[in-house]
Amino acid sequence: MNGTSPTGWKKPELWSFRLSVASLVISTLMTAGLFYYGQQFAQLSADRSRLEKVQDKKIELWDRIGPQLNRILSYITYVGRWNQISAAQVVDAKRASDEIFYVYKPFFSDKFQKDYNRFMDSAFQTFNGMGEDAKIRTSPTSRKDDVKAFADSYDLQVTFDAYNALLAGAVDEFGLSFAAPKFKSFAPEGVPDKVTVTQSK
C-alpha cells in the first residue's frame, strides 16, 4: 500500500480535489440561491409598491366620489343640507360620480362595483327615455323642484341601507373603518318613508 487510490490519485490529492469540487458546488448553489431569493425579494418589493400606489389612487378616487354620494343621500333622505340642494344638482352629482367610477372601474373590486350600482339603483330611476334625466327616488314633498324630477316609487330605508352597505364595503376596499348607523327618517311630517305606487305627477 503506497497511499495511491485505484484511480491513480494519491489520497491527499483525492481529498483535496473532492473538497475543491464540493466547495465549488456549494458556492454555485449559494450564488444561485442568493440570486433567486434576491429576485423574489425585488419582485415582492415591486408588487408591494404597485399595490400601495393602486391603494393610494383608490383613496384619491373615493375622496372625489364620496362627497357626491353623500349629497345624493342627504337630498333623498332629508338629512343635513338637503333643502339647499336642488334636484338638478343631485342628478349632476350622480353624473360626476358615475364618470369617475366608470373611468376607473378596473381599480375597484367586483363587490364594490355591485355595492355602488345597488346604491345608485336605489337612488335613481334610469332609462326614462332618450334625452331624459335620471329621476330621483324620493318624495317631492317640501321641495321646490319640478315634480317630474322624481321617480314613480321610492324606499328611503332601502336607499339608506344601500348607502351604508357601500360604505361598509369601502372598509375592505380602501382599508378604512366604518360603523353603520341605524336608519332614522328625517322626512318632514306626513312624508312616508316608502312609496310603491306611482306618485302623482
MDAnalysis code that builds the backbone (N, CA, C; Angstrom):
import MDAnalysis as mda
import numpy as np

u = mda.Universe.empty(603, n_residues=201, atom_resindex=np.repeat(np.arange(201), 3), trajectory=True)
u.add_TopologyAttr("name", ["N", "CA", "C"] * 201)
u.add_TopologyAttr("resid", np.arange(1, 202))
u.add_TopologyAttr("resname", ["MET", "ASN", "GLY", "THR", "SER", "PRO", "THR", "GLY", "TRP", "LYS", "LYS", "PRO", "GLU", "LEU", "TRP", "SER", "PHE", "ARG", "LEU", "SER", "VAL", "ALA", "SER", "LEU", "VAL", "ILE", "SER", "THR", "LEU", "MET", "THR", "ALA", "GLY", "LEU", "PHE", "TYR", "TYR", "GLY", "GLN", "GLN", "PHE", "ALA", "GLN", "LEU", "SER", "ALA", "ASP", "ARG", "SER", "ARG", "LEU", "GLU", "LYS", "VAL", "GLN", "ASP", "LYS", "LYS", "ILE", "GLU", "LEU", "TRP", "ASP", "ARG", "ILE", "GLY", "PRO", "GLN", "LEU", "ASN", "ARG", "ILE", "LEU", "SER", "TYR", "ILE", "THR", "TYR", "VAL", "GLY", "ARG", "TRP", "ASN", "GLN", "ILE", "SER", "ALA", "ALA", "GLN", "VAL", "VAL", "ASP", "ALA", "LYS", "ARG", "ALA", "SER", "ASP", "GLU", "ILE", "PHE", "TYR", "VAL", "TYR", "LYS", "PRO", "PHE", "PHE", "SER", "ASP", "LYS", "PHE", "GLN", "LYS", "ASP", "TYR", "ASN", "ARG", "PHE", "MET", "ASP", "SER", "ALA", "PHE", "GLN", "THR", "PHE", "ASN", "GLY", "MET", "GLY", "GLU", "ASP", "ALA", "LYS", "ILE", "ARG", "THR", "SER", "PRO", "THR", "SER", "ARG", "LYS", "ASP", "ASP", "VAL", "LYS", "ALA", "PHE", "ALA", "ASP", "SER", "TYR", "ASP", "LEU", "GLN", "VAL", "THR", "PHE", "ASP", "ALA", "TYR", "ASN", "ALA", "LEU", "LEU", "ALA", "GLY", "ALA", "VAL", "ASP", "GLU", "PHE", "GLY", "LEU", "SER", "PHE", "ALA", "ALA", "PRO", "LYS", "PHE", "LYS", "SER", "PHE", "ALA", "PRO", "GLU", "GLY", "VAL", "PRO", "ASP", "LYS", "VAL", "THR", "VAL", "THR", "GLN", "SER", "LYS"])
u.atoms.positions = np.array([
    [0.853, -1.183, 0.000],
    [0.000, 0.000, 0.000],
    [0.888, 1.232, 0.000],
    [0.784, 2.045, -1.016],
    [1.635, 3.229, -1.126],
    [0.820, 4.515, -1.013],
    [-0.460, 4.393, -0.564],
    [-1.287, 5.583, -0.384],
    [-1.867, 6.112, -1.672],
    [-1.888, 5.259, -2.719],
    [-2.442, 5.673, -4.008],
    [-3.786, 4.981, -4.216],
    [-4.794, 5.755, -4.692],
    [-6.128, 5.184, -4.930],
    [-6.109, 4.398, -6.227],
    [-7.142, 3.551, -6.450],
    [-7.212, 2.765, -7.705],
    [-7.237, 3.654, -8.938],
    [-7.618, 4.897, -8.798],
    [-7.688, 5.777, -9.963],
    [-6.351, 6.424, -10.271],
    [-5.399, 6.185, -9.400],
    [-4.078, 6.762, -9.628],
    [-3.825, 8.005, -8.818],
    [-4.871, 8.489, -8.145],
    [-4.720, 9.683, -7.297],
    [-4.124, 9.267, -5.952],
    [-3.234, 10.112, -5.428],
    [-2.785, 9.920, -4.063],
    [-3.911, 10.395, -3.157],
    [-4.082, 9.721, -2.025],
    [-5.204, 10.016, -1.142],
    [-5.280, 11.481, -0.733],
    [-4.209, 12.137, -0.350],
    [-4.304, 13.563, -0.007],
    [-4.765, 14.392, -1.190],
    [-4.270, 14.064, -2.393],
    [-4.682, 14.804, -3.576],
    [-6.155, 14.571, -3.895],
    [-6.606, 13.339, -3.689],
    [-8.002, 12.995, -3.951],
    [-8.930, 13.757, -3.017],
    [-8.581, 13.803, -1.746],
    [-9.408, 14.532, -0.779],
    [-9.423, 16.029, -1.074],
    [-8.273, 16.525, -1.467],
    [-8.179, 17.936, -1.808],
    [-9.063, 18.256, -3.008],
    [-9.051, 17.349, -4.005],
    [-9.883, 17.539, -5.197],
    [-11.358, 17.492, -4.838],
    [-11.724, 16.523, -4.009],
    [-13.125, 16.401, -3.614],
    [-13.604, 17.634, -2.852],
    [-12.740, 18.146, -1.966],
    [-13.095, 19.333, -1.223],
    [-13.260, 20.547, -2.140],
    [-12.395, 20.601, -3.155],
    [-12.479, 21.709, -4.112],
    [-13.785, 21.643, -4.891],
    [-14.148, 20.436, -5.327],
    [-15.397, 20.259, -6.069],
    [-16.596, 20.590, -5.187],
    [-16.545, 20.104, -3.925],
    [-17.645, 20.373, -3.001],
    [-17.784, 21.868, -2.741],
    [-16.637, 22.531, -2.566],
    [-16.673, 23.984, -2.325],
    [-17.249, 24.723, -3.525],
    [-16.864, 24.262, -4.729],
    [-17.377, 24.896, -5.941],
    [-18.882, 24.703, -6.076],
    [-19.322, 23.481, -5.788],
    [-20.753, 23.198, -5.874],
    [-21.532, 24.027, -4.865],
    [-21.029, 24.068, -3.613],
    [-21.705, 24.833, -2.566],
    [-21.737, 26.312, -2.921],
    [-20.603, 26.819, -3.418],
    [-20.521, 28.225, -3.798],
    [-21.505, 28.545, -4.916],
    [-21.584, 27.628, -5.896],
    [-22.509, 27.833, -7.016],
    [-23.954, 27.829, -6.541],
    [-24.275, 26.869, -5.672],
    [-25.640, 26.779, -5.154],
    [-26.000, 28.006, -4.322],
    [-25.048, 28.469, -3.521],
    [-25.303, 29.645, -2.698],
    [-25.520, 30.876, -3.567],
    [-24.691, 30.998, -4.619],
    [-24.840, 32.139, -5.526],
    [-26.195, 32.097, -6.223],
    [-26.555, 30.890, -6.695],
    [-27.844, 30.735, -7.368],
    [-28.995, 31.020, -6.413],
    [-28.852, 30.524, -5.161],
    [-29.894, 30.753, -4.170],
    [-30.044, 32.218, -3.831],
    [-28.912, 32.895, -3.625],
    [-28.961, 34.322, -3.329],
    [-29.562, 35.113, -4.488],
    [-29.216, 34.707, -5.716],
    [-29.769, 35.387, -6.893],
    [-31.280, 35.181, -6.958],
    [-31.717, 33.931, -6.732],
    [-33.140, 33.606, -6.806],
    [-33.928, 34.387, -5.756],
    [-33.452, 34.317, -4.499],
    [-34.183, 34.992, -3.435],
    [-34.084, 36.505, -3.560],
    [-32.967, 36.970, -4.132],
    [-32.845, 38.396, -4.401],
    [-33.878, 38.847, -5.420],
    [-34.069, 38.019, -6.456],
    [-35.078, 38.320, -7.471],
    [-36.482, 38.289, -6.880],
    [-36.720, 37.299, -6.029],
    [-38.031, 37.185, -5.396],
    [-38.318, 38.384, -4.492],
    [-37.298, 38.800, -3.744],
    [-37.465, 39.953, -2.863],
    [-37.724, 41.217, -3.672],
    [-36.981, 41.370, -4.760],
    [-37.171, 42.542, -5.618],
    [-38.574, 42.553, -6.211],
    [-39.075, 41.358, -6.600],
    [-40.416, 41.258, -7.165],
    [-41.476, 41.582, -6.119],
    [-41.264, 41.062, -4.904],
    [-42.209, 41.350, -3.821],
    [-42.225, 42.839, -3.494],
    [-41.047, 43.439, -3.496],
    [-40.962, 44.875, -3.216],
    [-41.673, 45.677, -4.295],
    [-41.488, 45.255, -5.561],
    [-42.146, 45.942, -6.676],
    [-43.654, 45.766, -6.592],
    [-44.097, 44.538, -6.256],
    [-45.533, 44.274, -6.129],
    [-46.135, 45.109, -5.002],
    [-45.418, 45.181, -3.892],
    [-45.919, 45.953, -2.748],
    [-46.018, 47.428, -3.095],
    [-45.005, 47.922, -3.783],
    [-45.011, 49.323, -4.194],
    [-46.172, 49.616, -5.141],
    [-46.412, 48.671, -6.077],
    [-47.502, 48.844, -7.032],
    [-48.856, 48.818, -6.314],
    [-49.020, 47.892, -5.364],
    [-50.271, 47.802, -4.619],
    [-50.524, 49.061, -3.790],
    [-49.444, 49.594, -3.211],
    [-49.579, 50.821, -2.428],
    [-50.013, 51.981, -3.314],
    [-49.458, 52.042, -4.522],
    [-49.839, 53.109, -5.453],
    [-51.299, 52.969, -5.879],
    [-51.722, 51.725, -6.124],
    [-53.124, 51.475, -6.505],
    [-54.049, 51.870, -5.358],
    [-53.667, 51.478, -4.136],
    [-54.487, 51.806, -2.973],
    [-54.583, 53.318, -2.773],
    [-53.460, 53.997, -2.952],
    [-53.471, 55.464, -2.826],
    [-54.393, 56.087, -3.881],
    [-54.359, 55.527, -5.084],
    [-55.213, 56.042, -6.162],
    [-56.682, 55.814, -5.839],
    [-57.000, 54.641, -5.293],
    [-58.380, 54.326, -4.956],
    [-58.909, 55.274, -3.872],
    [-58.063, 55.581, -2.897],
    [-58.469, 56.511, -1.842],
    [-58.675, 57.908, -2.425],
    [-57.808, 58.291, -3.362],
    [-57.968, 59.581, -4.037],
    [-59.308, 59.632, -4.778],
    [-59.656, 58.528, -5.443],
    [-60.930, 58.472, -6.168],
    [-62.110, 58.536, -5.206],
    [-61.977, 57.864, -4.071],
    [-63.055, 57.890, -3.074],
    [-63.244, 59.305, -2.531],
    [-62.152, 60.035, -2.391],
    [-62.248, 61.429, -1.939],
    [-63.071, 62.275, -2.910],
    [-63.097, 61.867, -4.165],
    [-63.861, 62.608, -5.179],
    [-65.294, 62.082, -5.314],
    [-65.460, 60.774, -5.142],
    [-66.787, 60.166, -5.278],
    [-67.625, 60.331, -4.009],
    [-66.974, 60.132, -2.853],
    [-67.685, 60.130, -1.576],
    [-68.589, 61.330, -1.340],
    [-68.095, 62.557, -1.532],
    [-68.958, 63.726, -1.300],
    [-70.172, 63.770, -2.226],
    [-70.029, 63.266, -3.445],
    [-71.164, 63.232, -4.382],
    [-72.232, 62.267, -3.880],
    [-71.796, 61.116, -3.398],
    [-72.744, 60.127, -2.880],
    [-73.451, 60.655, -1.636],
    [-72.702, 61.331, -0.795],
    [-73.293, 61.888, 0.424],
    [-74.326, 62.958, 0.099],
    [-74.067, 63.756, -0.932],
    [-75.020, 64.781, -1.363],
    [-76.319, 64.122, -1.840],
    [-76.159, 63.042, -2.590],
    [-77.333, 62.316, -3.087],
    [-78.166, 61.790, -1.922],
    [-77.501, 61.138, -0.968],
    [-78.213, 60.562, 0.180],
    [-78.882, 61.654, 1.006],
    [-78.183, 62.760, 1.235],
    [-78.739, 63.851, 2.038],
    [-80.043, 64.355, 1.437],
    [-80.045, 64.557, 0.145],
    [-81.245, 65.072, -0.524],
    [-82.392, 64.078, -0.430],
    [-82.096, 62.826, -0.724],
    [-83.143, 61.802, -0.765],
    [-83.774, 61.567, 0.601],
    [-82.954, 61.544, 1.650],
    [-83.453, 61.196, 2.987],
    [-83.697, 62.413, 3.878],
    [-83.673, 63.611, 3.299],
    [-83.942, 64.837, 4.043],
    [-82.957, 65.033, 5.204],
    [-81.702, 64.758, 4.970],
    [-80.678, 64.859, 6.009],
    [-79.712, 65.997, 5.678],
    [-79.224, 66.663, 6.720],
    [-78.195, 67.680, 6.507],
    [-78.701, 68.862, 5.699],
    [-77.982, 69.202, 4.626],
    [-78.314, 70.374, 3.813],
    [-79.234, 70.033, 2.640],
    [-80.116, 69.103, 2.855],
    [-80.978, 68.648, 1.761],
    [-81.790, 69.782, 1.143],
    [-82.190, 70.765, 1.987],
    [-83.027, 71.853, 1.478],
    [-82.213, 72.938, 0.766],
    [-80.889, 72.772, 0.731],
    [-80.024, 73.694, -0.013],
    [-79.566, 73.087, -1.343],
    [-80.068, 71.885, -1.622],
    [-79.675, 71.163, -2.829],
    [-80.886, 71.022, -3.736],
    [-80.687, 71.219, -5.015],
    [-81.788, 71.071, -5.975],
    [-81.737, 69.688, -6.616],
    [-82.838, 69.296, -7.214],
    [-82.893, 68.008, -7.921],
    [-81.848, 67.974, -9.037],
    [-81.681, 69.097, -9.723],
    [-80.691, 69.157, -10.811],
    [-79.288, 68.914, -10.280],
    [-78.984, 69.440, -9.100],
    [-77.664, 69.234, -8.506],
    [-77.454, 67.783, -8.102],
    [-78.533, 67.141, -7.676],
    [-78.442, 65.726, -7.306],
    [-78.152, 64.869, -8.534],
    [-78.821, 65.161, -9.635],
    [-78.575, 64.436, -10.881],
    [-77.145, 64.710, -11.360],
    [-76.685, 65.954, -11.206],
    [-75.303, 66.292, -11.577],
    [-74.302, 65.536, -10.705],
    [-74.652, 65.356, -9.428],
    [-73.779, 64.608, -8.515],
    [-73.662, 63.156, -8.972],
    [-74.776, 62.601, -9.423],
    [-74.745, 61.221, -9.955],
    [-73.839, 61.153, -11.179],
    [-73.996, 62.113, -12.077],
    [-73.189, 62.113, -13.299],
    [-71.697, 62.220, -12.978],
    [-71.367, 63.131, -12.054],
    [-69.963, 63.331, -11.691],
    [-69.379, 62.072, -11.056],
    [-70.155, 61.451, -10.183],
    [-69.702, 60.228, -9.517],
    [-69.561, 59.080, -10.519],
    [-70.574, 58.921, -11.374],
    [-70.546, 57.847, -12.375],
    [-69.356, 57.997, -13.318],
    [-69.061, 59.233, -13.707],
    [-67.959, 59.450, -14.648],
    [-66.640, 58.975, -14.051],
    [-66.401, 59.327, -12.800],
    [-65.168, 58.885, -12.132],
    [-65.178, 57.373, -11.953],
    [-66.315, 56.854, -11.484],
    [-66.416, 55.420, -11.185],
    [-66.179, 54.566, -12.424],
    [-66.808, 54.908, -13.524],
    [-66.698, 54.066, -14.719],
    [-65.379, 54.252, -15.464],
    [-64.789, 55.432, -15.381],
    [-63.464, 55.622, -15.988],
    [-62.424, 54.758, -15.266],
    [-62.554, 54.699, -13.938],
    [-61.573, 53.964, -13.128],
    [-62.126, 52.633, -12.616],
    [-63.115, 52.115, -13.281],
    [-63.760, 50.871, -12.849],
    [-62.790, 49.717, -12.603],
    [-61.732, 49.543, -13.439],
    [-60.801, 48.427, -13.190],
    [-60.103, 48.478, -11.830],
    [-60.097, 49.641, -11.192],
    [-59.453, 49.765, -9.889],
    [-60.283, 49.121, -8.780],
    [-61.587, 48.966, -9.015],
    [-62.482, 48.537, -7.946],
    [-62.832, 47.048, -8.054],
    [-63.020, 46.435, -6.896],
    [-63.382, 45.017, -6.852],
    [-64.807, 44.819, -7.356],
    [-65.127, 43.581, -7.718],
    [-66.485, 43.252, -8.189],
    [-67.522, 43.577, -7.120],
    [-67.201, 43.272, -5.869],
    [-68.158, 43.523, -4.778],
    [-68.416, 45.018, -4.628],
    [-67.361, 45.804, -4.697],
    [-67.551, 47.246, -4.545],
    [-68.372, 47.804, -5.701],
    [-68.139, 47.289, -6.896],
    [-68.914, 47.732, -8.061],
    [-70.390, 47.401, -7.874],
    [-70.677, 46.214, -7.357],
    [-72.073, 45.819, -7.131],
    [-72.716, 46.707, -6.064],
    [-71.969, 47.009, -4.997],
    [-72.499, 47.868, -3.937],
    [-72.784, 49.270, -4.475],
    [-71.888, 49.765, -5.318],
    [-72.070, 51.093, -5.901],
    [-73.320, 51.119, -6.775],
    [-73.453, 50.146, -7.643],
    [-74.609, 50.102, -8.551],
    [-75.914, 49.883, -7.798],
    [-75.856, 49.118, -6.725],
    [-77.063, 48.883, -5.928],
    [-77.535, 50.191, -5.288],
    [-76.592, 50.981, -4.801],
    [-76.982, 52.274, -4.219],
    [-77.579, 53.192, -5.280],
    [-76.921, 53.276, -6.431],
    [-77.420, 54.155, -7.488],
    [-78.804, 53.710, -7.968],
    [-79.016, 52.408, -8.050],
    [-80.325, 51.890, -8.472],
    [-81.400, 52.227, -7.436],
    [-81.004, 52.241, -6.166],
    [-81.971, 52.557, -5.109],
    [-82.268, 54.050, -5.044],
    [-81.350, 54.852, -5.600],
    [-81.483, 56.306, -5.510],
    [-82.092, 56.934, -6.762],
    [-81.972, 56.230, -7.893],
    [-82.425, 56.821, -9.154],
    [-83.191, 55.820, -10.018],
    [-84.136, 56.348, -10.752],
    [-84.850, 55.591, -11.783],
    [-84.261, 56.037, -13.123],
    [-83.596, 55.112, -13.792],
    [-82.906, 55.453, -15.044],
    [-83.635, 54.875, -16.254],
    [-83.080, 55.146, -17.435],
    [-83.665, 54.681, -18.703],
    [-85.119, 55.163, -18.836],
    [-85.286, 56.455, -18.707],
    [-86.620, 57.050, -18.766],
    [-86.991, 57.560, -20.152],
    [-86.179, 57.252, -21.124],
    [-86.422, 57.726, -22.473],
    [-85.247, 58.555, -22.962],
    [-85.061, 58.620, -24.260],
    [-83.938, 59.336, -24.830],
    [-83.960, 60.810, -24.426],
    [-82.822, 61.262, -23.907],
    [-82.709, 62.661, -23.510],
    [-83.281, 62.982, -22.146],
    [-83.868, 61.989, -21.484],
    [-84.465, 62.204, -20.169],
    [-83.436, 61.977, -19.065],
    [-83.437, 62.855, -18.077],
    [-82.546, 62.688, -16.933],
    [-83.009, 61.538, -16.045],
    [-82.086, 61.051, -15.238],
    [-82.460, 60.072, -14.219],
    [-83.422, 60.746, -13.249],
    [-84.381, 59.982, -12.759],
    [-85.361, 60.523, -11.815],
    [-84.992, 60.056, -10.406],
    [-85.192, 60.938, -9.452],
    [-84.725, 60.695, -8.090],
    [-85.781, 59.925, -7.292],
    [-85.347, 58.896, -6.594],
    [-86.260, 58.060, -5.819],
    [-86.438, 58.647, -4.408],
    [-87.280, 59.651, -4.331],
    [-87.643, 60.251, -3.047],
    [-88.949, 60.999, -3.220],
    [-89.456, 61.535, -2.135],
    [-90.722, 62.276, -2.197],
    [-90.481, 63.716, -2.668],
    [-91.400, 64.263, -3.454],
    [-91.291, 65.665, -3.863],
    [-91.781, 66.634, -2.790],
    [-92.327, 66.095, -1.705],
    [-92.873, 66.933, -0.643],
    [-91.812, 67.835, -0.026],
    [-92.195, 69.099, 0.212],
    [-91.329, 70.109, 0.838],
    [-90.145, 70.489, -0.041],
    [-90.258, 70.255, -1.337],
    [-89.172, 70.614, -2.253],
    [-89.681, 71.625, -3.279],
    [-88.760, 72.394, -3.807],
    [-89.107, 73.432, -4.776],
    [-88.961, 72.941, -6.214],
    [-88.528, 71.693, -6.366],
    [-88.243, 71.160, -7.694],
    [-89.513, 70.718, -8.420],
    [-89.386, 70.644, -9.730],
    [-90.476, 70.157, -10.573],
    [-90.761, 68.706, -10.199],
    [-92.017, 68.377, -10.021],
    [-92.405, 67.024, -9.625],
    [-91.944, 65.984, -10.630],
    [-91.705, 66.387, -11.872],
    [-91.258, 65.449, -12.902],
    [-89.833, 64.956, -12.664],
    [-89.129, 65.579, -11.725],
    [-87.759, 65.158, -11.423],
    [-87.721, 63.899, -10.565],
    [-88.911, 63.465, -10.094],
    [-88.955, 62.359, -9.135],
    [-89.473, 61.060, -9.758],
    [-88.968, 59.958, -9.221],
    [-89.306, 58.629, -9.734],
    [-90.725, 58.231, -9.329],
    [-91.190, 57.163, -9.942],
    [-92.541, 56.665, -9.659],
    [-92.645, 56.051, -8.269],
    [-91.538, 55.552, -7.758],
    [-91.565, 54.895, -6.454],
    [-90.228, 55.120, -5.749],
    [-90.258, 54.931, -4.434],
    [-89.022, 55.073, -3.672],
    [-89.152, 54.320, -2.361],
    [-88.008, 54.100, -1.709],
    [-87.988, 53.492, -0.383],
    [-86.760, 54.046, 0.338],
    [-86.978, 54.978, 1.245],
    [-85.866, 55.632, 1.934],
    [-85.010, 54.644, 2.718],
    [-85.656, 53.642, 3.300],
    [-84.913, 52.626, 4.056],
    [-83.972, 51.849, 3.140],
    [-84.468, 51.459, 1.975],
    [-83.644, 50.702, 1.022],
    [-82.450, 51.537, 0.564],
    [-82.698, 52.810, 0.256],
    [-81.610, 53.688, -0.176],
    [-80.583, 53.887, 0.934],
    [-81.085, 54.087, 2.158],
    [-80.205, 54.259, 3.303],
    [-79.348, 53.012, 3.522],
    [-79.978, 51.844, 3.463],
    [-79.248, 50.589, 3.662],
    [-78.223, 50.360, 2.555],
    [-78.595, 50.688, 1.324],
    [-77.678, 50.507, 0.196],
    [-76.465, 51.423, 0.333],
    [-76.706, 52.632, 0.800],
    [-75.602, 53.581, 1.012],
    [-74.649, 53.065, 2.076],
    [-75.192, 52.585, 3.178],
    [-74.339, 52.088, 4.258],
    [-73.641, 50.787, 3.897],
    [-74.260, 49.976, 3.053],
    [-73.591, 48.780, 2.553],
    [-72.389, 49.177, 1.691],
    [-72.561, 50.249, 0.921],
    [-71.460, 50.755, 0.101],
    [-70.324, 51.271, 0.982],
    [-70.660, 52.004, 2.032],
    [-69.636, 52.495, 2.952],
    [-68.936, 51.342, 3.666],
    [-69.723, 50.340, 4.070],
    [-69.136, 49.178, 4.733],
    [-68.173, 48.450, 3.787],
    [-68.534, 48.387, 2.501],
    [-67.652, 47.771, 1.521],
    [-66.362, 48.547, 1.342],
    [-66.434, 49.855, 1.610],
    [-65.234, 50.691, 1.492],
    [-64.199, 50.334, 2.551],
    [-64.639, 49.719, 3.645],
    [-63.708, 49.291, 4.692],
    [-62.670, 48.339, 4.103],
    [-63.146, 47.326, 3.375],
    [-62.233, 46.369, 2.746],
    [-61.554, 46.973, 1.524],
    [-62.297, 47.787, 0.799],
    [-61.778, 48.324, -0.465],
    [-60.641, 49.328, -0.246],
    [-60.772, 50.165, 0.770],
    [-59.803, 51.239, 0.981],
    [-59.042, 51.140, 2.295],
    [-59.312, 50.090, 3.075],
    [-58.602, 49.948, 4.343],
    [-59.020, 50.994, 5.363],
    [-60.321, 51.280, 5.412],
    [-60.841, 52.300, 6.322],
    [-61.564, 51.620, 7.485],
    [-62.263, 52.403, 8.284],
    [-63.083, 51.844, 9.354],
    [-64.461, 52.489, 9.284],
    [-65.469, 51.721, 9.649],
    [-66.840, 52.218, 9.496],
    [-67.777, 51.462, 10.420],
    [-68.652, 52.204, 11.071],
    [-69.694, 51.606, 11.898],
    [-71.041, 52.073, 11.340],
    [-71.827, 51.160, 10.834],
    [-73.093, 51.519, 10.185],
    [-74.101, 52.048, 11.195],
    [-74.622, 53.248, 10.966],
    [-75.653, 53.787, 11.859],
    [-77.002, 53.150, 11.567],
    [-77.913, 53.270, 12.505],
    [-79.266, 52.778, 12.277],
    [-80.062, 53.819, 11.497],
    [-80.997, 53.345, 10.705],
    [-81.799, 54.254, 9.898],
    [-82.740, 55.059, 10.785],
    [-82.783, 56.359, 10.519],
    [-83.745, 57.234, 11.173],
    [-84.229, 58.225, 10.131],
    [-85.491, 58.191, 9.855],
    [-86.036, 59.061, 8.825],
    [-86.127, 60.504, 9.322],
    [-85.643, 61.410, 8.480],
    [-85.738, 62.834, 8.779],
    [-86.724, 63.526, 7.830],
    [-87.527, 62.721, 7.145],
    [-88.506, 63.281, 6.225],
    [-89.516, 64.127, 7.007],
    [-89.999, 65.210, 6.396],
    [-90.988, 66.056, 7.071],
    [-92.220, 65.251, 7.467],
    [-92.924, 65.744, 8.442],
    [-94.126, 65.048, 8.906],
    [-95.110, 64.878, 7.759],
    [-95.645, 63.687, 7.656],
    [-96.605, 63.388, 6.605],
    [-95.987, 62.802, 5.358],
    [-94.631, 62.780, 5.290],
    [-93.953, 62.182, 4.132],
    [-93.652, 60.725, 4.448],
    [-94.221, 59.790, 3.726],
    [-93.961, 58.373, 4.009],
    [-92.521, 57.983, 3.635],
    [-91.979, 57.014, 4.364],
    [-90.625, 56.543, 4.075],
    [-90.578, 55.688, 2.820],
    [-91.766, 55.253, 2.395],
    [-91.791, 54.320, 1.274],
    [-93.033, 54.556, 0.415],
    [-92.848, 54.586, -0.895],
    [-93.970, 54.689, -1.828],
    [-93.734, 53.659, -2.919],
    [-94.657, 52.731, -3.072],
    [-94.503, 51.675, -4.063],
    [-95.465, 51.807, -5.216],
    [-96.300, 52.851, -5.169],
    [-97.216, 53.096, -6.266],
    [-96.782, 54.384, -6.968],
    [-97.285, 54.598, -8.153],
    [-96.898, 55.780, -8.923],
    [-97.285, 57.056, -8.188],
    [-96.279, 57.923, -8.015],
    [-96.548, 59.215, -7.385],
    [-97.289, 60.099, -8.392],
    [-98.158, 60.943, -7.884],
    [-98.914, 61.801, -8.770],
    [-98.005, 62.872, -9.340],
    [-98.093, 63.026, -10.681],
    [-97.234, 63.969, -11.392],
    [-98.042, 65.162, -11.859],
])
